Amino acid sequence: MAAHRIPVQKIQAIFGFLQQGAINYRKLAKGLGITRNTLKKYVASIHSFQVECPDKRADFDFYLISLQQEHSCSNTVRFLQDHFMSVAHVIIEGSTRKVEWLKYHAANPNGYRYSRFCSLFAKWCNENNQSVPVRSKHLLQISDEDRVVFLRWRRSNSRRKYTQALAFLELEKGATLNSLSRKLGTSRRRIKKWLTLYEQGGIANLEKKPRKIGEAIQGNMQTKKENLIKLMHQHLSYMELIGLLGE
C-alpha cells in the first residue's frame, strides 16, 4: 500500500478506470498528479480487493472501508515498531511482556490482543537482532527469611525440598513454568500447586503434613488386624493338634 493516503476522489478515479479495463500508467499518473509508483500500489491494492471480494469488486464504498481498516492497522504496526525499543529496554531491566502489553492496552483499548502484541514484538526483536529475556508472569518476591530457608533446602538430602527450593529460587529470577518443568523433570501442574500453597500460607504450607486417616479407614484397619490375630491363633491351634497326633 502507498506510504501516504491520496485524496478519496483520486482513489475513486483509479477504481473507476480499472473497472473499464487496462490503464496507461504514465498518462493516468500525470492526470491525477501522483507518481507512477503510488498509482501501481493502489492498482495492486484494488486488484487484491477484487480477488478477495469478488461479489464486491465494483463496490467502491466497500473497498474504501477495507482500505481504511488496512491503513489503520498499518498505522498501529508502525506505532508499535517505534514503541518496541522502549519495551525491550524495560523488559531487560525487569519488566515482562504482559506488563508492557497491559500498558499498551490501557492506552489503546481497541488495539492488538496480547498474543498478537507478543508476535509482533518477537518479529521486531528478530529483525533488529535484539535479545530479550523471557520472564514468567509468576514472578515472585521472596522475603530474606524465606530465601535462607530455600537455600538450606537446596542443600537438603530430601528430593522434595531440593526441587521446591530450586523452583522458587528460579521463579524469583523470572523463570517460566515451562522451563522449570523441563529443568526439574516435574509437571507444570505440580509447580503451580506449590506456588499456590506458598502464596496462601508461606513456607509452612509447603511442609508435608501427616495424612489424616478417617474413622472408616481406621475401623477397617482394626478389623483386619483382629482377623489376622485370629488366623494366627487358629494356625497355632492347628500346629498344636498336629504335634499331639504325632506323639
NORNOR-V308981 format. One record per residue. N is the residue number from 1. RES is the residue in one letter. SS is DSSP state (2 for helix, 1 for strand, 0 for the rest). PSI is psi as a letter, one per 40 degrees, with the letter a starting at -180 (999 if undefined). D_FIRST is the distance of its C-alpha to the first C-alpha in Angstrom with 2 decimals. Layout:
N,RES,SS,PSI,D_FIRST ; N,RES,SS,PSI,D_FIRST
This chain:
1,M,0,i,0.00 ; 2,A,0,i,3.78 ; 3,A,0,d,6.48 ; 4,H,0,i,8.41 ; 5,R,0,h,9.09 ; 6,I,0,i,11.22 ; 7,P,0,i,14.34 ; 8,V,2,d,14.58 ; 9,Q,2,d,17.09 ; 10,K,2,d,14.84 ; 11,I,2,d,12.23 ; 12,Q,2,d,15.47 ; 13,A,2,d,16.79 ; 14,I,2,d,14.03 ; 15,F,2,d,14.53 ; 16,G,2,d,18.24 ; 17,F,2,d,18.43 ; 18,L,2,d,16.74 ; 19,Q,2,d,19.40 ; 20,Q,2,e,22.00 ; 21,G,0,a,21.07 ; 22,A,0,i,19.99 ; 23,I,0,i,18.73 ; 24,N,0,h,19.66 ; 25,Y,2,d,16.59 ; 26,R,2,d,18.86 ; 27,K,2,d,20.76 ; 28,L,2,d,18.02 ; 29,A,2,d,15.97 ; 30,K,2,d,19.37 ; 31,G,2,d,20.33 ; 32,L,2,e,17.38 ; 33,G,0,f,17.63 ; 34,I,0,i,14.15 ; 35,T,0,i,13.47 ; 36,R,2,d,13.14 ; 37,N,2,d,10.24 ; 38,T,2,d,8.25 ; 39,L,2,d,9.91 ; 40,K,2,d,9.21 ; 41,K,2,d,5.40 ; 42,Y,2,d,6.49 ; 43,V,2,d,9.39 ; 44,A,2,d,8.05 ; 45,S,2,d,6.51 ; 46,I,2,d,10.00 ; 47,H,2,d,11.85 ; 48,S,2,d,10.85 ; 49,F,2,d,11.93 ; 50,Q,2,d,15.06 ; 51,V,2,d,15.97 ; 52,E,2,d,15.78 ; 53,C,0,g,17.50 ; 54,P,2,d,19.80 ; 55,D,2,e,22.16 ; 56,K,2,e,19.60 ; 57,R,0,d,18.00 ; 58,A,0,e,19.55 ; 59,D,0,g,19.09 ; 60,F,2,d,16.70 ; 61,D,2,d,17.75 ; 62,F,2,d,16.91 ; 63,Y,2,d,13.37 ; 64,L,2,d,13.02 ; 65,I,2,d,14.49 ; 66,S,2,d,12.17 ; 67,L,2,d,9.11 ; 68,Q,2,d,11.26 ; 69,Q,2,d,12.15 ; 70,E,2,d,8.78 ; 71,H,2,d,8.33 ; 72,S,2,d,11.96 ; 73,C,2,d,11.76 ; 74,S,2,d,9.28 ; 75,N,2,d,11.83 ; 76,T,2,d,14.62 ; 77,V,2,d,13.70 ; 78,R,2,d,13.52 ; 79,F,2,d,16.79 ; 80,L,2,d,18.40 ; 81,Q,2,d,17.63 ; 82,D,2,d,19.33 ; 83,H,2,d,22.03 ; 84,F,2,d,22.83 ; 85,M,2,d,24.98 ; 86,S,2,d,27.42 ; 87,V,2,d,27.32 ; 88,A,2,d,28.35 ; 89,H,2,d,31.06 ; 90,V,2,d,32.69 ; 91,I,2,d,32.66 ; 92,I,2,d,34.45 ; 93,E,2,e,36.86 ; 94,G,0,e,37.71 ; 95,S,0,a,35.20 ; 96,T,0,i,33.46 ; 97,R,2,d,30.00 ; 98,K,2,d,31.38 ; 99,V,2,d,32.64 ; 100,E,2,d,29.40 ; 101,W,2,d,27.40 ; 102,L,2,d,30.03 ; 103,K,2,d,29.50 ; 104,Y,2,d,25.73 ; 105,H,2,d,26.41 ; 106,A,2,d,29.05 ; 107,A,2,d,26.66 ; 108,N,0,g,23.75 ; 109,P,0,d,25.60 ; 110,N,0,e,22.54 ; 111,G,0,a,20.65 ; 112,Y,0,i,20.61 ; 113,R,0,i,23.88 ; 114,Y,2,d,25.99 ; 115,S,2,d,25.15 ; 116,R,2,d,21.35 ; 117,F,2,d,22.06 ; 118,C,2,d,24.35 ; 119,S,2,d,21.98 ; 120,L,2,d,19.23 ; 121,F,2,d,22.13 ; 122,A,2,d,23.57 ; 123,K,2,d,20.37 ; 124,W,2,d,20.26 ; 125,C,2,d,23.98 ; 126,N,2,d,23.63 ; 127,E,2,d,20.96 ; 128,N,0,e,23.18 ; 129,N,0,f,26.52 ; 130,Q,0,h,27.63 ; 131,S,0,h,30.61 ; 132,V,0,h,31.16 ; 133,P,0,i,34.23 ; 134,V,0,h,34.05 ; 135,R,0,i,36.32 ; 136,S,0,i,37.97 ; 137,K,0,e,37.66 ; 138,H,0,f,41.45 ; 139,L,0,h,42.04 ; 140,L,0,i,45.75 ; 141,Q,0,h,47.97 ; 142,I,0,h,51.39 ; 143,S,0,i,54.45 ; 144,D,2,d,56.61 ; 145,E,2,d,59.44 ; 146,D,2,d,57.33 ; 147,R,2,d,55.89 ; 148,V,2,d,59.47 ; 149,V,2,d,60.24 ; 150,F,2,d,57.16 ; 151,L,2,d,58.05 ; 152,R,2,d,61.56 ; 153,W,2,d,60.26 ; 154,R,2,d,58.19 ; 155,R,0,e,61.52 ; 156,S,0,i,63.17 ; 157,N,0,e,64.58 ; 158,S,0,h,63.14 ; 159,R,2,d,60.08 ; 160,R,2,d,58.83 ; 161,K,2,d,59.17 ; 162,Y,2,d,57.63 ; 163,T,2,d,54.54 ; 164,Q,2,d,54.12 ; 165,A,2,d,54.59 ; 166,L,2,d,52.00 ; 167,A,2,d,49.51 ; 168,F,2,d,49.92 ; 169,L,2,d,49.94 ; 170,E,2,d,46.68 ; 171,L,2,d,45.08 ; 172,E,2,d,46.04 ; 173,K,2,e,44.09 ; 174,G,0,e,40.93 ; 175,A,0,i,41.36 ; 176,T,0,i,39.65 ; 177,L,2,d,41.71 ; 178,N,2,d,40.26 ; 179,S,2,d,41.26 ; 180,L,2,d,44.66 ; 181,S,2,d,45.29 ; 182,R,2,d,44.85 ; 183,K,2,d,46.86 ; 184,L,2,e,49.75 ; 185,G,0,f,49.91 ; 186,T,0,i,49.89 ; 187,S,0,i,47.66 ; 188,R,2,d,44.99 ; 189,R,2,d,47.07 ; 190,R,2,d,50.15 ; 191,I,2,d,48.41 ; 192,K,2,d,46.92 ; 193,K,2,d,50.46 ; 194,W,2,d,51.87 ; 195,L,2,d,49.23 ; 196,T,2,d,50.13 ; 197,L,2,d,53.84 ; 198,Y,2,d,53.41 ; 199,E,2,d,51.38 ; 200,Q,2,d,54.00 ; 201,G,2,e,57.16 ; 202,G,0,a,56.59 ; 203,I,2,d,58.31 ; 204,A,2,d,61.35 ; 205,N,2,e,59.21 ; 206,L,0,d,58.31 ; 207,E,0,h,61.95 ; 208,K,0,h,63.22 ; 209,K,0,i,65.49 ; 210,P,0,h,68.43 ; 211,R,0,h,67.71 ; 212,K,0,h,69.67 ; 213,I,0,h,71.89 ; 214,G,0,i,72.40 ; 215,E,2,d,75.89 ; 216,A,2,d,75.45 ; 217,I,2,d,74.51 ; 218,Q,2,d,77.41 ; 219,G,2,d,79.80 ; 220,N,2,d,78.61 ; 221,M,2,d,79.12 ; 222,Q,2,d,82.61 ; 223,T,2,d,83.53 ; 224,K,2,d,82.48 ; 225,K,2,d,84.50 ; 226,E,2,d,87.57 ; 227,N,2,d,87.23 ; 228,L,2,d,87.02 ; 229,I,2,d,90.21 ; 230,K,2,d,92.02 ; 231,L,2,d,91.06 ; 232,M,2,d,92.34 ; 233,H,2,d,95.64 ; 234,Q,2,d,95.96 ; 235,H,2,d,95.35 ; 236,L,2,d,97.98 ; 237,S,2,d,100.48 ; 238,Y,2,d,99.89 ; 239,M,2,d,100.48 ; 240,E,2,d,103.64 ; 241,L,2,d,104.92 ; 242,I,2,d,104.30 ; 243,G,2,d,106.28 ; 244,L,2,d,109.19 ; 245,L,2,d,109.29 ; 246,G,2,d,109.31 ; 247,E,0,999,112.40
